[in-house]
Amino acid sequence: MVFARDGMKLRLEVSDDGIGLPAGFDLDKSESLGLRLVVALAAQLSGVLEIEGRAGTLFRVTFADQQPES
């Protein structure tokens, strides 16, 4: 898991080194509870969800920092 700050944006990445996503994977058609939770998290944060599934799977949510830098 990676949590990084890039200016006023925050990025959360979670990945594994498994087999990746199946060919033709469609997030909108997935019935997986885990994937629905990831989509809901990104929506709650008004973030952008990116998924890479070639060698393993990577979920990246980028969202605006809602706290001023201290």
ABEGO torsion letter per residue (X at the ends): XBBBBBEABBBBBBBBABAEBBBGBBAAABABAAAAAAAAAAAAAGBBBBBBAABEBBBBBBBBBABBBX
